[in-house]
């Protein structure tokens, strides 16, 4: 698994998604409830950025139609989205937030 720097931990505000692009993959990085999560930034229902939505209770809400996705699993909590979005492994090294968007074989 190849980890790349997504951002600095000090750049993240609690419950405020930060959009980054890693190896051509749009990712939303979120610090909430004392943890940092990385989730695919495009809603599985509509082609919009999840980073523009709100975060609450470890869920990120799509601003367009209101579907929420679990930051830990990527699973939607209800309609209109029915498909999960990918989540990515995160590790913290010093002030660096590292994310792996590579798929294991």
MARKOLTOR-339724 format. One line per 2 residues: number of its first residue (from 1); for each residue x, y, z of C-alpha. Coordinates in pm, 1 decimal. Layout:
N
NUM) X Y Z  ... $
This chain:
105
1) 0.0 0.0 0.0  151.8 330.0 -109.0 $
3) 76.1 624.6 118.4  107.6 980.8 -10.9 $
5) 78.1 1309.7 172.6  -273.3 1447.2 145.8 $
7) -232.4 1754.6 366.5  -99.0 1873.2 699.2 $
9) -293.3 1774.1 1008.5  -277.4 2138.2 1117.4 $
11) -472.1 2235.4 801.3  -776.7 2033.6 908.6 $
13) -1056.2 2192.9 1106.6  -1286.2 1962.2 1300.8 $
15) -1591.8 1854.5 1100.5  -1480.8 2051.6 793.3 $
17) -1399.6 1837.2 487.6  -1088.5 1920.1 284.5 $
19) -1081.8 1818.3 -82.1  -751.2 1691.5 -221.9 $
21) -655.5 1502.2 -534.7  -420.1 1206.6 -493.6 $
23) -289.8 1023.8 -800.3  -588.1 1157.8 -996.6 $
25) -839.2 1044.6 -731.4  -1061.0 1305.7 -562.7 $
27) -1053.0 1252.5 -185.8  -1225.9 1422.9 103.7 $
29) -1012.6 1428.7 419.9  -1205.6 1485.6 741.2 $
31) -1103.2 1522.4 1105.0  -1391.3 1438.5 1335.2 $
33) -1441.7 1272.7 1672.0  -1064.8 1269.8 1729.8 $
35) -984.6 1071.4 1414.3  -893.6 1148.2 1053.4 $
37) -1078.5 981.1 767.3  -1036.7 976.7 389.0 $
39) -1333.6 903.3 165.6  -1387.4 925.1 -210.4 $
41) -1499.7 1280.3 -276.1  -1766.5 1205.1 -536.5 $
43) -2117.4 1104.2 -428.1  -2225.6 763.8 -562.9 $
45) -2570.4 900.9 -646.5  -2482.3 1228.0 -818.2 $
47) -2152.3 1350.1 -956.9  -2092.8 1614.5 -689.3 $
49) -1820.7 1676.5 -432.5  -1886.7 1541.5 -83.9 $
51) -1635.0 1793.6 51.4  -1897.2 2062.0 1.4 $
53) -2130.5 1885.9 246.0  -2154.2 1885.2 623.7 $
55) -2005.2 1639.6 872.1  -2190.7 1514.8 1179.5 $
57) -2174.4 1193.7 1385.5  -1897.0 1045.0 1166.4 $
59) -2113.7 1093.5 855.4  -2060.2 1322.7 556.3 $
61) -2370.1 1455.1 382.4  -2398.2 1520.0 10.7 $
63) -2515.2 1879.9 -22.2  -2721.3 1814.8 -337.2 $
65) -2972.8 1546.3 -237.1  -2895.2 1485.1 129.7 $
67) -2752.1 1132.3 121.2  -2506.7 1072.0 404.0 $
69) -2208.3 837.7 397.8  -2032.8 675.5 693.7 $
71) -1674.3 804.5 702.9  -1556.3 466.9 840.8 $
73) -1721.5 239.5 582.6  -1843.0 456.8 294.3 $
75) -2193.1 307.4 324.6  -2488.6 538.1 261.5 $
77) -2737.9 585.1 542.9  -3036.1 616.2 314.0 $
79) -3181.8 723.1 -17.2  -3129.5 852.0 -272.1 $
81) -2779.0 697.0 -263.3  -2776.8 317.6 -261.5 $
83) -2409.5 243.0 -337.9  -2119.9 301.0 -97.9 $
85) -1821.9 519.6 -184.6  -1463.9 400.1 -129.2 $
87) -1283.8 482.7 193.3  -906.1 495.2 209.3 $
89) -651.7 403.3 478.2  -504.2 698.2 668.5 $
91) -196.4 729.2 883.7  -50.9 1028.9 1063.2 $
93) 323.5 1093.9 1070.4  407.2 1408.0 1263.7 $
95) 192.7 1679.8 1103.8  147.7 1485.3 777.8 $
97) -179.7 1315.2 689.1  -94.0 1023.3 460.9 $
99) -356.6 844.0 253.3  -337.7 536.2 32.5 $
101) -566.2 538.5 -270.8  -397.9 238.3 -436.2 $
103) -598.6 -80.9 -467.4  -449.2 -400.1 -330.9 $
105) -441.1 -692.2 -572.3 $
